[in-house]
Amino acid sequence: MKNTPAWNNFIENCNTIGSPTDLAKFFELTLTPAEREKIAARYMILAELIHGKKPQREIAASLNVSIFNVTRGANQLKSASATDKKLIKAPKE
């Protein structure tokens, strides 16, 4: 899928923000609480799939998400390169 100019502008804006605190404020301005929660859940799913040793059902239970979302994340990772997967850091315990 090709990135849109709007998406590219959003990413470029994110890249100019210098601190995690300011980036969090930016996301609070641009995303609803539900959108932030979904993004965080997607990140944790991918992080668990890449770095964890848990089966998909256990990931779903521990993150309180549906197995469908975990499977979708697993399918997304199938086409990701090893370099791209390194962008997802291991989850903090």
Backbone as CSV, one residue per row, in Angstrom:
resi,resn,N_x,N_y,N_z,CA_x,CA_y,CA_z,C_x,C_y,C_z
1,MET,0.847,-1.177,0.000,0.000,0.000,0.000,0.888,1.233,0.000
2,LYS,0.488,2.201,-0.774,1.250,3.428,-0.906,0.823,4.421,0.170
3,ASN,1.806,5.113,0.725,1.505,6.140,1.711,0.905,7.362,1.030
4,THR,-0.049,7.968,1.695,-0.673,9.175,1.167,0.138,10.393,1.587
5,PRO,-0.024,11.521,0.892,0.660,12.743,1.328,0.302,13.125,2.766
6,ALA,-0.943,12.935,3.149,-1.347,13.265,4.521,-0.608,12.398,5.532
7,TRP,-0.483,11.102,5.241,0.247,10.197,6.152,1.711,10.610,6.230
8,ASN,2.308,10.906,5.074,3.703,11.332,5.055,3.895,12.610,5.869
9,ASN,2.965,13.556,5.754,3.042,14.785,6.552,2.961,14.476,8.035
10,PHE,2.069,13.568,8.408,1.921,13.172,9.803,3.231,12.580,10.324
11,ILE,3.828,11.666,9.578,5.080,11.027,9.981,6.202,12.060,10.077
12,GLU,6.282,12.951,9.109,7.307,13.993,9.153,7.136,14.879,10.385
13,ASN,5.899,15.207,10.726,5.649,16.011,11.922,6.098,15.252,13.170
14,CYS,5.762,13.967,13.249,6.192,13.144,14.392,7.710,13.151,14.515
15,ASN,8.382,13.086,13.380,9.837,13.018,13.367,10.493,14.305,13.867
16,THR,9.791,15.420,13.816,10.370,16.692,14.255,10.197,16.928,15.747
17,ILE,9.393,16.104,16.399,9.120,16.288,17.823,10.258,15.671,18.613
18,GLY,10.877,16.477,19.469,12.130,16.087,20.096,12.055,15.251,21.351
19,SER,10.938,15.279,22.068,10.915,14.557,23.338,9.709,13.616,23.414
20,PRO,9.847,12.535,24.170,8.705,11.635,24.351,7.492,12.344,24.958
21,THR,7.724,13.278,25.855,6.620,14.017,26.473,5.859,14.824,25.430
22,ASP,6.602,15.518,24.568,5.952,16.310,23.520,5.268,15.408,22.496
23,LEU,5.866,14.261,22.197,5.231,13.335,21.262,3.927,12.799,21.844
24,ALA,3.921,12.501,23.127,2.681,12.062,23.788,1.620,13.150,23.710
25,LYS,2.010,14.405,23.932,1.056,15.522,23.831,0.506,15.639,22.415
26,PHE,1.388,15.466,21.421,0.958,15.514,20.031,-0.080,14.436,19.741
27,PHE,0.200,13.217,20.217,-0.757,12.132,20.004,-2.068,12.382,20.746
28,GLU,-2.006,13.004,21.912,-3.226,13.343,22.639,-4.056,14.361,21.872
29,LEU,-3.397,15.240,21.123,-4.106,16.224,20.302,-4.700,15.613,19.043
30,THR,-3.991,14.654,18.465,-4.399,14.152,17.150,-5.198,12.859,17.184
31,LEU,-5.123,12.115,18.282,-5.808,10.823,18.364,-6.773,10.806,19.544
32,THR,-7.878,10.113,19.361,-8.807,9.935,20.469,-8.216,8.938,21.462
33,PRO,-8.727,8.908,22.688,-8.249,7.892,23.634,-8.405,6.470,23.082
34,ALA,-9.500,6.199,22.388,-9.714,4.858,21.827,-8.683,4.545,20.748
35,GLU,-8.348,5.529,19.913,-7.339,5.306,18.878,-5.966,5.049,19.496
36,ARG,-5.621,5.811,20.529,-4.344,5.594,21.210,-4.300,4.207,21.838
37,GLU,-5.399,3.789,22.412,-5.470,2.459,23.035,-5.294,1.356,21.993
38,LYS,-5.922,1.520,20.825,-5.794,0.513,19.766,-4.369,0.454,19.222
39,ILE,-3.738,1.613,19.074,-2.357,1.639,18.593,-1.440,0.967,19.612
40,ALA,-1.637,1.269,20.882,-0.821,0.662,21.936,-1.013,-0.850,21.956
41,ALA,-2.246,-1.302,21.806,-2.519,-2.741,21.793,-1.858,-3.393,20.588
42,ARG,-1.934,-2.757,19.426,-1.308,-3.313,18.222,0.204,-3.423,18.420
43,TYR,0.795,-2.380,19.003,2.235,-2.402,19.276,2.587,-3.571,20.208
44,MET,1.834,-3.729,21.275,2.122,-4.802,22.233,1.933,-6.177,21.597
45,ILE,0.935,-6.324,20.750,0.733,-7.589,20.040,1.960,-7.910,19.194
46,LEU,2.397,-6.937,18.390,3.556,-7.163,17.530,4.808,-7.439,18.360
47,ALA,5.001,-6.683,19.431,6.170,-6.875,20.290,6.166,-8.268,20.909
48,GLU,5.018,-8.710,21.387,4.922,-10.053,21.978,5.175,-11.136,20.930
49,LEU,4.640,-10.940,19.724,4.843,-11.930,18.668,6.302,-12.012,18.255
50,ILE,6.987,-10.884,18.198,8.385,-10.863,17.756,9.318,-11.327,18.868
51,HIS,9.117,-10.834,20.080,10.089,-11.034,21.155,9.673,-12.064,22.198
52,GLY,8.392,-12.365,22.239,7.908,-13.261,23.274,7.903,-14.708,22.844
53,LYS,7.569,-15.529,23.771,7.504,-16.971,23.513,6.094,-17.505,23.745
54,LYS,5.135,-16.591,23.907,3.771,-16.998,24.223,3.009,-17.407,22.967
55,PRO,2.122,-18.368,23.101,1.218,-18.684,21.992,0.225,-17.540,21.782
56,GLN,-0.354,-17.494,20.600,-1.261,-16.399,20.254,-2.426,-16.272,21.239
57,ARG,-3.000,-17.373,21.656,-4.138,-17.295,22.588,-3.722,-16.701,23.931
58,GLU,-2.514,-17.012,24.371,-2.026,-16.457,25.628,-1.759,-14.950,25.487
59,ILE,-1.233,-14.543,24.326,-1.030,-13.110,24.068,-2.375,-12.393,24.111
60,ALA,-3.360,-12.954,23.454,-4.692,-12.346,23.434,-5.241,-12.197,24.851
61,ALA,-5.104,-13.238,25.653,-5.621,-13.191,27.021,-4.861,-12.185,27.874
62,SER,-3.534,-12.175,27.763,-2.738,-11.290,28.623,-2.909,-9.821,28.249
63,LEU,-3.194,-9.538,26.982,-3.384,-8.151,26.545,-4.850,-7.752,26.486
64,ASN,-5.737,-8.704,26.778,-7.173,-8.449,26.745,-7.627,-7.960,25.362
65,VAL,-7.150,-8.671,24.326,-7.550,-8.394,22.951,-8.091,-9.683,22.347
66,SER,-8.740,-9.567,21.192,-9.286,-10.763,20.559,-8.188,-11.547,19.857
67,ILE,-8.403,-12.829,19.730,-7.462,-13.682,19.012,-7.365,-13.227,17.559
68,PHE,-8.455,-12.684,17.036,-8.462,-12.149,15.667,-7.400,-11.070,15.508
69,ASN,-7.295,-10.158,16.480,-6.296,-9.085,16.399,-4.877,-9.631,16.470
70,VAL,-4.662,-10.645,17.273,-3.335,-11.254,17.368,-2.996,-11.962,16.059
71,THR,-3.949,-12.683,15.498,-3.735,-13.371,14.222,-3.458,-12.368,13.112
72,ARG,-4.190,-11.258,13.111,-3.956,-10.216,12.109,-2.530,-9.680,12.232
73,GLY,-2.068,-9.460,13.469,-0.690,-9.015,13.686,0.315,-10.034,13.186
74,ALA,0.054,-11.313,13.458,0.948,-12.381,13.005,1.002,-12.414,11.482
75,ASN,-0.128,-12.245,10.843,-0.172,-12.238,9.383,0.581,-11.032,8.819
76,GLN,0.473,-9.903,9.486,1.183,-8.706,9.061,2.691,-8.923,9.143
77,LEU,3.138,-9.629,10.166,4.573,-9.867,10.343,5.144,-10.829,9.306
78,LYS,4.300,-11.649,8.713,4.789,-12.618,7.722,5.472,-11.930,6.547
79,SER,4.997,-10.734,6.188,5.579,-10.033,5.042,6.636,-9.006,5.455
80,ALA,6.898,-8.884,6.747,7.887,-7.912,7.233,9.290,-8.509,7.174
81,SER,10.234,-7.667,6.821,11.630,-8.118,6.789,12.181,-8.171,8.210
82,ALA,13.293,-8.862,8.369,13.956,-8.929,9.679,14.356,-7.533,10.141
83,THR,14.789,-6.692,9.213,15.162,-5.315,9.546,13.952,-4.538,10.054
84,ASP,12.826,-4.705,9.384,11.603,-4.012,9.814,11.156,-4.490,11.191
85,LYS,11.283,-5.777,11.443,10.879,-6.324,12.742,11.720,-5.758,13.875
86,LYS,12.959,-5.373,13.588,13.825,-4.795,14.616,13.343,-3.417,15.072
87,LEU,12.438,-2.809,14.316,11.876,-1.514,14.704,10.963,-1.640,15.929
88,ILE,10.454,-2.848,16.159,9.574,-3.101,17.298,10.436,-3.571,18.462
89,LYS,10.547,-2.742,19.469,11.373,-3.077,20.634,10.637,-4.069,21.529
90,ALA,11.394,-4.824,22.294,10.820,-5.787,23.231,9.978,-5.043,24.263
91,PRO,8.836,-5.610,24.639,7.993,-4.940,25.634,8.675,-4.900,26.996
92,LYS,8.441,-3.805,27.709,8.976,-3.682,29.064,8.064,-4.443,29.996
93,GLU,8.655,-5.170,30.900,7.885,-5.983,31.861,7.309,-5.130,32.937
